[in-house]
C-alpha cells in the first residue's frame, strides 16, 4: 500500500468510503459519531484537499482508505482543553482525523497511522466513546489514553489518545 495526497478528482471516491464507514460504524455499535450528521460533509473534504491535508491509501491502483493529517504546533484547537487527564508533551504534533477504509483490504488503519507517525514522531487522535473499533486500533498501535476532549461537530465527548517516539 502507498499513501499520497488526495486529488480533487478523487473526492467522490473518498465520499464513497465515508458512506461505507458510516454504515460500518453503525453496525458495530457506533451510530452517533458520523451517522446523524452524515459526517464528513463533502465541502470539508474539498477544503482538506485544497489545504493539502487529505490523504488516500492506495492498494495498487485502487483507493482503499482515506484520512486527514496535518502537523504543527497547536494544529487542533479542540485539543487545547483536555479533561480528566493531560497530554504528555506540549510541542508540535500530528493529528489524524476521519480515518476510514472501504472494507476491501486488511490493515488500512495501521498502515495509515504508521505513515502519519513517521512524518512527525508524535500523534494525537480522538474518537467517539462508542467507537470500539478505533479504540482497539489505537491501543494495538501503542497509543496511550490521555483524557477527554470536545469537538464542535456534536455534543459527544471524545476519548483522546497520543503516541510518542519518546524523544
N, CA and C atoms as an extended XYZ file, in Angstrom:
501
Properties=species:S:1:pos:R:3:atomname:S:1:resname:S:1:resid:I:1 pbc="F F F"
N         0.842       -1.181        0.000 N   UNK     1
C         0.000        0.000        0.000 CA  UNK     1
C         0.890        1.247        0.000 C   UNK     1
N         0.310        2.336       -0.471 N   UNK     2
C         1.001        3.612       -0.582 CA  UNK     2
C         0.058        4.717       -0.104 C   UNK     2
N         0.623        5.719        0.567 N   UNK     3
C        -0.139        6.902        0.980 CA  UNK     3
C         0.272        8.068        0.092 C   UNK     3
N        -0.709        8.844       -0.361 N   UNK     4
C        -0.420       10.061       -1.131 CA  UNK     4
C        -1.549       11.065       -0.918 C   UNK     4
N        -1.292       12.314       -1.322 N   UNK     5
C        -2.329       13.346       -1.235 CA  UNK     5
C        -3.526       12.980       -2.111 C   UNK     5
N        -4.688       13.397       -1.678 N   UNK     6
C        -5.919       13.212       -2.448 CA  UNK     6
C        -5.999       14.297       -3.519 C   UNK     6
N        -6.407       13.927       -4.725 N   UNK     7
C        -6.652       14.928       -5.772 CA  UNK     7
C        -8.122       15.312       -5.751 C   UNK     7
N        -8.426       16.485       -6.299 N   UNK     8
C        -9.824       16.946       -6.290 CA  UNK     8
C       -10.724       16.010       -7.099 C   UNK     8
N       -10.169       15.321       -8.087 N   UNK     9
C       -10.957       14.379       -8.886 CA  UNK     9
C       -11.338       13.128       -8.097 C   UNK     9
N       -10.686       12.910       -6.959 N   UNK    10
C       -10.933       11.699       -6.167 CA  UNK    10
C       -11.905       11.911       -5.013 C   UNK    10
N       -12.439       13.103       -4.858 N   UNK    11
C       -13.331       13.391       -3.735 CA  UNK    11
C       -14.561       12.487       -3.754 C   UNK    11
N       -15.110       12.186       -4.910 N   UNK    12
C       -16.301       11.318       -4.953 CA  UNK    12
C       -15.959        9.924       -4.421 C   UNK    12
N       -14.772        9.399       -4.731 N   UNK    13
C       -14.350        8.097       -4.199 CA  UNK    13
C       -14.166        8.174       -2.689 C   UNK    13
N       -13.579        9.260       -2.199 N   UNK    14
C       -13.418        9.460       -0.756 CA  UNK    14
C       -14.782        9.478       -0.080 C   UNK    14
N       -15.751       10.143       -0.686 N   UNK    15
C       -17.092       10.199       -0.092 CA  UNK    15
C       -17.752        8.817       -0.075 C   UNK    15
N       -17.486        7.994       -1.071 N   UNK    16
C       -17.988        6.609       -1.063 CA  UNK    16
C       -17.416        5.843        0.129 C   UNK    16
N       -16.139        6.055        0.408 N   UNK    17
C       -15.502        5.377        1.537 CA  UNK    17
C       -16.131        5.840        2.847 C   UNK    17
N       -16.400        7.134        2.971 N   UNK    18
C       -17.048        7.619        4.196 CA  UNK    18
C       -18.467        7.073        4.333 C   UNK    18
N       -19.167        6.906        3.235 N   UNK    19
C       -20.503        6.308        3.283 CA  UNK    19
C       -20.407        4.872        3.818 C   UNK    19
N       -19.459        4.111        3.301 N   UNK    20
C       -19.237        2.753        3.791 CA  UNK    20
C       -18.908        2.785        5.285 C   UNK    20
N       -18.032        3.703        5.687 N   UNK    21
C       -17.602        3.789        7.088 CA  UNK    21
C       -18.767        4.118        8.018 C   UNK    21
N       -19.673        4.991        7.605 N   UNK    22
C       -20.845        5.312        8.441 CA  UNK    22
C       -21.684        4.064        8.701 C   UNK    22
N       -21.899        3.282        7.656 N   UNK    23
C       -22.667        2.036        7.821 CA  UNK    23
C       -21.912        1.046        8.706 C   UNK    23
N       -20.616        0.911        8.491 N   UNK    24
C       -19.790        0.009        9.288 CA  UNK    24
C       -19.849        0.400       10.760 C   UNK    24
N       -19.687        1.688       11.044 N   UNK    25
C       -19.706        2.140       12.439 CA  UNK    25
C       -21.065        1.851       13.081 C   UNK    25
N       -22.130        2.133       12.365 N   UNK    26
C       -23.466        1.885       12.913 CA  UNK    26
C       -23.654        0.400       13.216 C   UNK    26
N       -23.194       -0.460       12.328 N   UNK    27
C       -23.314       -1.908       12.527 CA  UNK    27
C       -22.446       -2.415       13.677 C   UNK    27
N       -21.436       -1.650       14.072 N   UNK    28
C       -20.527       -2.058       15.136 CA  UNK    28
C       -20.700       -1.218       16.396 C   UNK    28
N       -21.927       -0.752       16.642 N   UNK    29
C       -22.258       -0.100       17.902 CA  UNK    29
C       -21.911        1.373       18.004 C   UNK    29
N       -21.631        2.014       16.884 N   UNK    30
C       -21.245        3.428       16.904 CA  UNK    30
C       -22.073        4.218       15.876 C   UNK    30
N       -23.381        4.327       16.085 N   UNK    31
C       -24.209        5.024       15.102 CA  UNK    31
C       -24.159        6.548       15.200 C   UNK    31
N       -23.628        7.096       16.294 N   UNK    32
C       -23.731        8.539       16.524 CA  UNK    32
C       -22.524        9.366       16.110 C   UNK    32
N       -21.383        8.736       15.856 N   UNK    33
C       -20.183        9.534       15.581 CA  UNK    33
C       -20.300       10.286       14.258 C   UNK    33
N       -20.678        9.613       13.193 N   UNK    34
C       -20.790       10.268       11.891 CA  UNK    34
C       -22.184       10.169       11.297 C   UNK    34
N       -22.978        9.213       11.770 N   UNK    35
C       -24.263        8.920       11.153 CA  UNK    35
C       -25.289       10.033       11.136 C   UNK    35
N       -25.653       10.592       12.308 N   UNK    36
C       -26.739       11.577       12.330 CA  UNK    36
C       -26.472       12.826       11.495 C   UNK    36
N       -25.215       13.197       11.337 N   UNK    37
C       -24.885       14.416       10.594 CA  UNK    37
C       -24.339       14.121        9.204 C   UNK    37
N       -24.334       12.829        8.824 N   UNK    38
C       -23.792       12.425        7.528 CA  UNK    38
C       -22.363       12.946        7.368 C   UNK    38
N       -21.592       12.811        8.450 N   UNK    39
C       -20.237       13.342        8.525 CA  UNK    39
C       -19.262       12.469        7.762 C   UNK    39
N       -18.275       12.991        7.147 N   UNK    40
C       -17.961       14.411        6.976 CA  UNK    40
C       -18.639       14.974        5.731 C   UNK    40
N       -18.926       16.265        5.742 N   UNK    41
C       -19.552       16.866        4.559 CA  UNK    41
C       -18.546       17.002        3.410 C   UNK    41
N       -19.040       16.919        2.218 N   UNK    42
C       -18.175       16.963        1.041 CA  UNK    42
C       -17.390       18.274        0.942 C   UNK    42
N       -18.002       19.383        1.337 N   UNK    43
C       -17.281       20.663        1.252 CA  UNK    43
C       -16.044       20.664        2.168 C   UNK    43
N       -16.117       19.964        3.292 N   UNK    44
C       -14.961       19.863        4.180 CA  UNK    44
C       -13.843       19.058        3.512 C   UNK    44
N       -14.202       18.003        2.820 N   UNK    45
C       -13.199       17.183        2.134 CA  UNK    45
C       -12.538       17.995        1.019 C   UNK    45
N       -13.336       18.783        0.291 N   UNK    46
C       -12.748       19.654       -0.735 CA  UNK    46
C       -11.750       20.623       -0.107 C   UNK    46
N       -12.092       21.180        1.055 N   UNK    47
C       -11.179       22.100        1.748 CA  UNK    47
C        -9.912       21.365        2.181 C   UNK    47
N       -10.072       20.153        2.724 N   UNK    48
C        -8.907       19.349        3.115 CA  UNK    48
C        -7.977       19.117        1.926 C   UNK    48
N        -8.566       18.818        0.760 N   UNK    49
C        -7.771       18.581       -0.444 CA  UNK    49
C        -7.028       19.862       -0.828 C   UNK    49
N        -7.741       20.975       -0.852 N   UNK    50
C        -7.128       22.265       -1.211 CA  UNK    50
C        -5.999       22.634       -0.251 C   UNK    50
N        -6.183       22.338        1.035 N   UNK    51
C        -5.181       22.666        2.047 CA  UNK    51
C        -4.027       21.666        2.101 C   UNK    51
N        -4.132       20.576        1.343 N   UNK    52
C        -3.081       19.563        1.341 CA  UNK    52
C        -3.113       18.639        2.539 C   UNK    52
N        -4.280       18.504        3.191 N   UNK    53
C        -4.402       17.688        4.394 CA  UNK    53
C        -5.210       16.406        4.198 C   UNK    53
N        -5.660       16.139        3.000 N   UNK    54
C        -6.422       14.923        2.717 CA  UNK    54
C        -5.496       13.925        2.036 C   UNK    54
N        -5.544       12.694        2.537 N   UNK    55
C        -4.689       11.636        2.014 CA  UNK    55
C        -5.515       10.419        1.657 C   UNK    55
N        -5.019        9.670        0.681 N   UNK    56
C        -5.634        8.399        0.329 CA  UNK    56
C        -4.613        7.289        0.503 C   UNK    56
N        -5.127        6.123        0.816 N   UNK    57
C        -4.331        4.909        0.920 CA  UNK    57
C        -4.632        4.085       -0.323 C   UNK    57
N        -3.594        3.813       -1.083 N   UNK    58
C        -3.728        3.091       -2.345 CA  UNK    58
C        -3.305        1.637       -2.182 C   UNK    58
N        -4.096        0.745       -2.732 N   UNK    59
C        -3.722       -0.662       -2.849 CA  UNK    59
C        -3.642       -0.934       -4.344 C   UNK    59
N        -2.443       -0.877       -4.876 N   UNK    60
C        -2.300       -0.916       -6.328 CA  UNK    60
C        -2.832        0.389       -6.907 C   UNK    60
N        -3.768        0.284       -7.822 N   UNK    61
C        -4.365        1.468       -8.450 CA  UNK    61
C        -5.663        1.902       -7.773 C   UNK    61
N        -6.084        1.166       -6.736 N   UNK    62
C        -7.366        1.439       -6.080 CA  UNK    62
C        -7.202        2.219       -4.794 C   UNK    62
N        -8.074        3.210       -4.592 N   UNK    63
C        -8.146        3.919       -3.319 CA  UNK    63
C        -8.949        3.052       -2.364 C   UNK    63
N        -8.320        2.628       -1.262 N   UNK    64
C        -8.997        1.750       -0.305 CA  UNK    64
C        -9.197        2.414        1.056 C   UNK    64
N        -8.572        3.577        1.250 N   UNK    65
C        -8.711        4.273        2.529 CA  UNK    65
C        -8.454        5.750        2.366 C   UNK    65
N        -8.821        6.498        3.410 N   UNK    66
C        -8.631        7.941        3.389 CA  UNK    66
C        -8.518        8.464        4.812 C   UNK    66
N        -7.885        9.613        4.953 N   UNK    67
C        -7.782       10.247        6.262 CA  UNK    67
C        -7.294       11.683        6.103 C   UNK    67
N        -7.502       12.455        7.159 N   UNK    68
C        -6.998       13.818        7.284 CA  UNK    68
C        -5.744       13.748        8.134 C   UNK    68
N        -4.701       14.473        7.732 N   UNK    69
C        -3.490       14.559        8.532 CA  UNK    69
C        -2.884       15.940        8.383 C   UNK    69
N        -2.526       16.547        9.502 N   UNK    70
C        -1.718       17.762        9.478 CA  UNK    70
C        -0.843       17.759       10.720 C   UNK    70
N         0.160       18.602       10.699 N   UNK    71
C         1.078       18.640       11.832 CA  UNK    71
C         1.551       20.059       12.074 C   UNK    71
N         1.937       20.308       13.319 N   UNK    72
C         2.444       21.613       13.700 CA  UNK    72
C         2.176       21.868       15.167 C   UNK    72
N         2.394       23.063       15.599 N   UNK    73
C         2.144       23.450       16.986 CA  UNK    73
C         0.681       23.861       17.120 C   UNK    73
N        -0.040       23.199       18.014 N   UNK    74
C        -1.423       23.571       18.320 CA  UNK    74
C        -2.336       23.541       17.089 C   UNK    74
N        -2.178       22.519       16.234 N   UNK    75
C        -2.932       22.463       14.980 CA  UNK    75
C        -4.393       22.066       15.157 C   UNK    75
N        -4.746       21.464       16.291 N   UNK    76
C        -6.142       21.079       16.542 CA  UNK    76
C        -6.664       21.875       17.730 C   UNK    76
N        -7.461       22.928       17.477 N   UNK    77
C        -7.970       23.768       18.565 CA  UNK    77
C        -8.746       22.991       19.636 C   UNK    77
N        -9.414       21.920       19.251 N   UNK    78
C       -10.180       21.125       20.221 CA  UNK    78
C        -9.287       20.459       21.258 C   UNK    78
N        -8.000       20.356       20.984 N   UNK    79
C        -7.080       19.682       21.893 CA  UNK    79
C        -6.450       20.624       22.916 C   UNK    79
N        -6.798       21.898       22.855 N   UNK    80
C        -6.226       22.849       23.817 CA  UNK    80
C        -6.716       22.584       25.230 C   UNK    80
N        -7.949       22.091       25.348 N   UNK    81
C        -8.518       21.772       26.656 CA  UNK    81
C        -8.765       20.268       26.700 C   UNK    81
N        -8.161       19.617       27.671 N   UNK    82
C        -8.354       18.180       27.866 CA  UNK    82
C        -8.792       17.975       29.310 C   UNK    82
N        -9.830       17.180       29.489 N   UNK    83
C       -10.393       16.926       30.816 CA  UNK    83
C       -10.004       15.530       31.292 C   UNK    83
N        -9.981       15.369       32.606 N   UNK    84
C        -9.733       14.058       33.221 CA  UNK    84
C        -8.430       13.421       32.746 C   UNK    84
N        -7.414       14.238       32.517 N   UNK    85
C        -6.123       13.736       32.081 CA  UNK    85
C        -5.288       14.862       31.521 C   UNK    85
N        -4.267       14.488       30.748 N   UNK    86
C        -3.404       15.502       30.152 CA  UNK    86
C        -2.584       14.902       29.021 C   UNK    86
N        -2.148       15.782       28.125 N   UNK    87
C        -1.186       15.385       27.116 CA  UNK    87
C         0.184       15.314       27.795 C   UNK    87
N         1.056       14.466       27.322 N   UNK    88
C         2.372       14.344       27.965 CA  UNK    88
C         3.420       15.245       27.336 C   UNK    88
N         3.078       15.892       26.229 N   UNK    89
C         4.045       16.716       25.503 CA  UNK    89
C         3.324       17.944       24.986 C   UNK    89
N         3.998       19.107       25.040 N   UNK    90
C         3.355       20.356       24.651 CA  UNK    90
C         3.908       20.935       23.355 C   UNK    90
N         4.704       20.184       22.615 N   UNK    91
C         5.297       20.689       21.379 CA  UNK    91
C         4.453       20.367       20.161 C   UNK    91
N         5.030       20.526       18.994 N   UNK    92
C         4.319       20.216       17.746 CA  UNK    92
C         3.882       18.750       17.698 C   UNK    92
N         2.793       18.512       17.005 N   UNK    93
C         2.274       17.159       16.880 CA  UNK    93
C         1.555       16.996       15.552 C   UNK    93
N         1.330       15.752       15.191 N   UNK    94
C         0.494       15.428       14.045 CA  UNK    94
C        -0.860       15.006       14.549 C   UNK    94
N        -1.872       15.270       13.766 N   UNK    95
C        -3.222       14.853       14.124 CA  UNK    95
C        -3.844       14.109       12.948 C   UNK    95
N        -4.513       13.028       13.279 N   UNK    96
C        -5.250       12.239       12.290 CA  UNK    96
C        -6.732       12.394       12.600 C   UNK    96
N        -7.514       12.681       11.570 N   UNK    97
C        -8.969       12.712       11.688 CA  UNK    97
C        -9.562       11.933       10.518 C   UNK    97
N       -10.793       11.509       10.692 N   UNK    98
C       -11.596       10.932        9.614 CA  UNK    98
C       -10.908        9.767        8.891 C   UNK    98
N       -10.276        8.902        9.662 N   UNK    99
C        -9.627        7.708        9.113 CA  UNK    99
C       -10.699        6.690        8.753 C   UNK    99
N       -10.702        6.238        7.503 N   UNK   100
C       -11.723        5.280        7.058 CA  UNK   100
C       -11.177        4.418        5.935 C   UNK   100
N       -11.640        3.184        5.904 N   UNK   101
C       -11.309        2.259        4.826 CA  UNK   101
C       -12.571        1.781        4.151 C   UNK   101
N       -12.415        1.171        2.989 N   UNK   102
C       -13.591        0.705        2.251 CA  UNK   102
C       -13.945       -0.751        2.534 C   UNK   102
N       -13.208       -1.392        3.449 N   UNK   103
C       -13.524       -2.764        3.837 CA  UNK   103
C       -12.949       -3.834        2.929 C   UNK   103
N       -12.186       -3.450        1.911 N   UNK   104
C       -11.680       -4.443        0.962 CA  UNK   104
C       -10.259       -4.916        1.249 C   UNK   104
N        -9.521       -4.170        2.070 N   UNK   105
C        -8.132       -4.530        2.353 CA  UNK   105
C        -7.898       -4.521        3.854 C   UNK   105
N        -7.173       -5.483        4.339 N   UNK   106
C        -6.850       -5.551        5.768 CA  UNK   106
C        -5.659       -4.650        6.085 C   UNK   106
N        -5.677       -4.088        7.299 N   UNK   107
C        -4.536       -3.336        7.774 CA  UNK   107
C        -4.460       -1.889        7.343 C   UNK   107
N        -5.523       -1.358        6.747 N   UNK   108
C        -5.501        0.030        6.272 CA  UNK   108
C        -5.272        0.997        7.428 C   UNK   108
N        -5.984        0.817        8.530 N   UNK   109
C        -5.857        1.729        9.664 CA  UNK   109
C        -4.448        1.778       10.201 C   UNK   109
N        -3.862        0.626       10.448 N   UNK   110
C        -2.488        0.569       10.950 CA  UNK   110
C        -1.512        1.167        9.946 C   UNK   110
N        -1.689        0.872        8.676 N   UNK   111
C        -0.793        1.400        7.654 CA  UNK   111
C        -0.822        2.930        7.640 C   UNK   111
N        -2.018        3.517        7.704 N   UNK   112
C        -2.158        4.979        7.688 CA  UNK   112
C        -1.573        5.603        8.954 C   UNK   112
N        -1.838        4.990       10.098 N   UNK   113
C        -1.302        5.507       11.367 CA  UNK   113
C         0.219        5.454       11.369 C   UNK   113
N         0.787        4.344       10.927 N   UNK   114
C         2.248        4.221       10.896 CA  UNK   114
C         2.866        5.255        9.966 C   UNK   114
N         2.228        5.491        8.813 N   UNK   115
C         2.721        6.509        7.886 CA  UNK   115
C         2.721        7.881        8.564 C   UNK   115
N         1.605        8.235        9.185 N   UNK   116
C         1.490        9.544        9.845 CA  UNK   116
C         2.523        9.681       10.961 C   UNK   116
N         2.722        8.626       11.738 N   UNK   117
C         3.681        8.670       12.829 CA  UNK   117
C         5.105        8.907       12.311 C   UNK   117
N         5.432        8.300       11.191 N   UNK   118
C         6.763        8.507       10.606 CA  UNK   118
C         6.980        9.962       10.169 C   UNK   118
N         5.899       10.685        9.909 N   UNK   119
C         6.031       12.071        9.471 CA  UNK   119
C         6.457       12.998       10.598 C   UNK   119
N         6.113       12.645       11.847 N   UNK   120
C         6.326       13.626       12.921 CA  UNK   120
C         6.794       13.039       14.253 C   UNK   120
N         6.596       11.770       14.520 N   UNK   121
C         7.052       11.166       15.766 CA  UNK   121
C         6.184       11.418       16.982 C   UNK   121
N         5.110       12.184       16.818 N   UNK   122
C         4.174       12.413       17.928 CA  UNK   122
C         2.792       12.690       17.339 C   UNK   122
N         1.839       11.816       17.655 N   UNK   123
C         0.485       11.937       17.120 CA  UNK   123
C        -0.539       12.107       18.228 C   UNK   123
N        -1.571       12.850       17.920 N   UNK   124
C        -2.759       12.940       18.763 CA  UNK   124
C        -3.969       12.560       17.928 C   UNK   124
N        -4.874       11.827       18.553 N   UNK   125
C        -6.082       11.348       17.885 CA  UNK   125
C        -7.205       11.364       18.896 C   UNK   125
N        -8.420       11.601       18.424 N   UNK   126
C        -9.577       11.444       19.304 CA  UNK   126
C       -10.605       10.564       18.617 C   UNK   126
N       -11.445        9.931       19.437 N   UNK   127
C       -12.502        9.100       18.876 CA  UNK   127
C       -13.697        9.079       19.824 C   UNK   127
N       -14.827        8.766       19.262 N   UNK   128
C       -16.086        8.665       19.998 CA  UNK   128
C       -16.003        7.519       21.005 C   UNK   128
N       -16.649        7.680       22.144 N   UNK   129
C       -16.653        6.639       23.167 CA  UNK   129
C       -17.245        5.321       22.706 C   UNK   129
N       -18.123        5.361       21.712 N   UNK   130
C       -18.720        4.130       21.186 CA  UNK   130
C       -17.887        3.482       20.088 C   UNK   130
N       -16.841        4.140       19.648 N   UNK   131
C       -16.050        3.622       18.538 CA  UNK   131
C       -14.982        2.648       19.053 C   UNK   131
N       -15.437        1.472       19.445 N   UNK   132
C       -14.525        0.454       19.970 CA  UNK   132
C       -13.525       -0.020       18.912 C   UNK   132
N       -13.939       -0.020       17.650 N   UNK   133
C       -13.026       -0.445       16.583 CA  UNK   133
C       -11.812        0.482       16.547 C   UNK   133
N       -12.034        1.795       16.574 N   UNK   134
C       -10.930        2.748       16.552 CA  UNK   134
C       -10.119        2.682       17.844 C   UNK   134
N       -10.799        2.553       18.971 N   UNK   135
C       -10.073        2.445       20.239 CA  UNK   135
C        -9.136        1.241       20.229 C   UNK   135
N        -9.621        0.115       19.746 N   UNK   136
C        -8.790       -1.086       19.660 CA  UNK   136
C        -7.614       -0.874       18.707 C   UNK   136
N        -7.863       -0.195       17.585 N   UNK   137
C        -6.797        0.095       16.632 CA  UNK   137
C        -5.722        0.963       17.275 C   UNK   137
N        -6.141        1.979       18.024 N   UNK   138
C        -5.171        2.862       18.677 CA  UNK   138
C        -4.363        2.110       19.733 C   UNK   138
N        -5.036        1.303       20.529 N   UNK   139
C        -4.325        0.533       21.552 CA  UNK   139
C        -3.346       -0.457       20.913 C   UNK   139
N        -3.765       -1.097       19.830 N   UNK   140
C        -2.904       -2.038       19.111 CA  UNK   140
C        -1.663       -1.343       18.557 C   UNK   140
N        -1.788       -0.054       18.247 N   UNK   141
C        -0.685        0.713       17.676 CA  UNK   141
C         0.037        1.572       18.707 C   UNK   141
N        -0.027        1.150       19.980 N   UNK   142
C         0.763        1.744       21.072 CA  UNK   142
C         0.399        3.186       21.407 C   UNK   142
N        -0.864        3.561       21.210 N   UNK   143
C        -1.336        4.858       21.676 CA  UNK   143
C        -1.706        4.749       23.143 C   UNK   143
N        -1.592        5.853       23.853 N   UNK   144
C        -1.967        5.918       25.262 CA  UNK   144
C        -3.178        6.825       25.414 C   UNK   144
N        -4.110        6.399       26.255 N   UNK   145
C        -5.287        7.222       26.561 CA  UNK   145
C        -4.839        8.404       27.412 C   UNK   145
N        -5.321        9.602       27.084 N   UNK   146
C        -4.887       10.820       27.784 CA  UNK   146
C        -6.005       11.573       28.497 C   UNK   146
N        -7.250       11.399       28.112 N   UNK   147
C        -8.345       12.142       28.717 CA  UNK   147
C        -9.479       12.343       27.730 C   UNK   147
N       -10.244       13.399       27.966 N   UNK   148
C       -11.448       13.671       27.174 CA  UNK   148
C       -11.338       15.058       26.546 C   UNK   148
N       -11.674       15.141       25.257 N   UNK   149
C       -11.753       16.424       24.562 CA  UNK   149
C       -13.154       16.577       23.983 C   UNK   149
N       -13.487       17.802       23.611 N   UNK   150
C       -14.792       18.087       22.998 CA  UNK   150
C       -14.563       18.716       21.635 C   UNK   150
N       -15.374       18.305       20.667 N   UNK   151
C       -15.263       18.804       19.302 CA  UNK   151
C       -16.501       19.629       18.961 C   UNK   151
N       -16.372       20.578       18.041 N   UNK   152
C       -17.527       21.429       17.713 CA  UNK   152
C       -18.609       20.723       16.901 C   UNK   152
N       -18.318       19.551       16.324 N   UNK   153
C       -19.272       18.884       15.437 CA  UNK   153
C       -20.510       18.353       16.153 C   UNK   153
N       -20.370       17.964       17.426 N   UNK   154
C       -21.509       17.437       18.176 CA  UNK   154
C       -21.212       17.520       19.672 C   UNK   154
N       -22.158       17.065       20.477 N   UNK   155
C       -22.024       17.160       21.930 CA  UNK   155
C       -21.445       15.907       22.584 C   UNK   155
N       -21.030       14.938       21.786 N   UNK   156
C       -20.467       13.715       22.347 CA  UNK   156
C       -19.005       13.941       22.725 C   UNK   156
N       -18.624       13.671       23.970 N   UNK   157
C       -17.206       13.792       24.337 CA  UNK   157
C       -16.372       12.791       23.543 C   UNK   157
N       -15.119       13.135       23.315 N   UNK   158
C       -14.211       12.259       22.582 CA  UNK   158
C       -13.088       11.791       23.496 C   UNK   158
N       -12.704       10.549       23.329 N   UNK   159
C       -11.571        9.985       24.046 CA  UNK   159
C       -10.309       10.411       23.310 C   UNK   159
N        -9.361       10.964       24.036 N   UNK   160
C        -8.134       11.491       23.431 CA  UNK   160
C        -6.972       10.546       23.665 C   UNK   160
N        -6.202       10.314       22.619 N   UNK   161
C        -5.045        9.413       22.654 CA  UNK   161
C        -3.833       10.095       22.048 C   UNK   161
N        -2.658        9.629       22.465 N   UNK   162
C        -1.423       10.112       21.864 CA  UNK   162
C        -0.450        8.966       21.709 C   UNK   162
N         0.492        9.175       20.783 N   UNK   163
C         1.593        8.232       20.596 CA  UNK   163
C         2.842        9.065       20.387 C   UNK   163
N         3.895        8.730       21.127 N   UNK   164
C         5.125        9.493       21.055 CA  UNK   164
C         6.298        8.567       20.805 C   UNK   164
N         7.286        9.084       20.104 N   UNK   165
C         8.513        8.319       19.894 CA  UNK   165
C         9.393        8.360       21.128 C   UNK   165
N         9.012        9.192       22.112 N   UNK   166
C         9.749        9.267       23.367 CA  UNK   166
C        10.946       10.188       23.333 C   UNK   166
N        11.092       10.918       22.263 N   UNK   167
C        12.244       11.826       22.142 CA  UNK   167
C        11.939       13.164       22.788 C   UNK   167
